[in-house]
Amino acid sequence: MFKNSNENSDKLVPTLTIGFILLFLLFALVDLSTFTATIQTMFMSASTMFGLWWQWLMIITFVLALIIAMSSYGKIKMGGEEKPTFGTFKWVAMIMCTLLAGGGVFWSAAEPIFHFITPSPTFSDVKTGTLAAVTPALSQSFLHWGFLAWAVLGTLSTIVLMYAHYNCGVKLRPRALLYPILGNKLENHWLGSVIDACSIIAVAAGTIGPIGFLATQLSYSLTVLTGLESSLMSQIGLLSMIVAIYSVSAFTGMDKGLQWLSRMNVIGAVTLLVAILVLGPTSFIFTEFGLAFGSYIQHLPEMSLSTTDPAWNSWWTWFFWGWFIGFAPMMAIFIARISKGRSIRELVITVAIIAPIATNFWFSALGGTGIFLELQTPGSISGPLQEAGLPAVLLASLEQLPLSWLLIPAFLVLTTTFVATTGDSMAYSIAMAVEGTDKPSRFQRLFWALMMGVVAGVLLIAGDGGLNALQSFIVITAVPVSILLGFALISAPIAVLRMKSAEQENQSEAVNQKTATV
């Protein structure tokens, strides 16, 4: 079945990927209404048919990763290096900034307010808009950006890819997730190319969406701040600026542009977090974070497996799970590239425990501030949200704080650099998958960086429905990728056992050589 059917199957990856993207754009431009309706139908079908499977996939991935990390296998060093390639601060900064992107700013401000106004099915008995609704609102947000989300993005898949690439010499691309099970059978097979193409399309959709939405959000923000009319030209201009930033960074390489962007993001985020804590409702933020985190842990099984309201799940939990699952293979490739010399335990604790807790506190600071202001003056935050959507929440919250004239532009700059970091890292990951190496050419990186920007621009020109359809399409692409990640539940333990065996053999050889020398 897996006989090498095409020695040049690698060429299929860019052909399938670019061909599909062009067809996607053509359909959107020719008949946007039919295109949008078709995508929405597929979106609902994908989420309702695979939603429960995604819920279990997220849970099992997290639990299995923790079991491996806490066992004796957690001490295994990955990547064939004794010392990490990147320092801890740079390593954590690149991981954090790549996932958070614009969601780390706009969603962290807006999602808690959504759940505060309309509690999730798990907390349906809570009275909306009251102090009692604060903890459930933050808890539900913690679920979507917490342990399960981070675990699927960079634990088991990263372990498998690091074993396949650095221990066995397999090219660093999504099909390598099946290497512990199938060996080299997919290396030059057309099915391997299809797997890679599906993963690239999924992450491209998940990256292009935030890039395009950021342009519209920045345009809206500038309209609120300056009174200038938001137009297609202003959105295209802002999009061009964003694409230019991350394209230059992608071209200069991971050791320069991406590290610099990530470092600036972390410094900026910490500075603004401190500013929010000092200028905002400090006691409220810390108190509600503690209560909400305890509630999150208590209700984690219930929230994770809730299916009582499929319509709600489709637009919330299943949407987020589809988004993160679609990102997972490319995110794992990126983390594998920067994690040489790290132990399995370091990887899992950092990605699946520390990063989620930091993210949850960030959500408590921004989202909690908005909720506090809404409690003080009902309608001050929920009103702008209902009128103008996500970006309005952040602006409405910051406008009511001291030094708002400084905070608002600072947060807009931070959001831009967050999204630029994601565009940069995912262009890098796609280039790695296409070339099959952890050091892809700068022109390959630049091509994919620009390609995502061009697609976002075309969808902006097509109209709001184009970007909205792309956002729904993210969930559709998660269907084949989730099957691939399902196999990682099997291949990860196999990879860990083989790495342990290889480590023991190396130690035995070292002892024998030392004995022979003596």
Secondary structure, DSSP 4 states (H G I P E B T S, - for coil): ------TTGGGHHHHHHHHHHHHHHHHHHH-HHHHHHHHHHHHHHHHHHHHHHHHHHHHHHHHHHHHHHHSGGGG-B-TT-SS-SS-HHHHHHHHHHHHHGGGGTHHHHHHHHHHHHS--GGGTTSPTTSGGGHHHHHHHHHHHTSHHHHHHHHSHHHHHHHIIIIIT---SSGGGGGHHHHGGGGTTSHHHHHHHHHHHHHHHHHHHHHHHHHHHHHHHHHHHHH-PPP-HHHHHHHHHHHHHHHHHHHHH-IIIIIHHHHHHHHHHHHHHHHHHHHHS-HHHHHHHHHHHHHHHHHHHHHHHT--S-HHHHHHTHHHHHHHHHHHHHHHHHHHHHH-TT-BHHHHHHIIIIIHHHHHHHHHHHHHHHHHHHHHHSTTTTHHHHHHH-HHHHHHHHHHTSTTHHHHHHHHHHHHHHHHHHHHHHHHHHHHHHHHTSSS--HHHHHHHHHHHHHHHHHHHHH-HHHHHHHHHHHHHHHHHHHHHHHHHHHHHHHHHHHHHHHHHHHHHHHHHHHHHH-
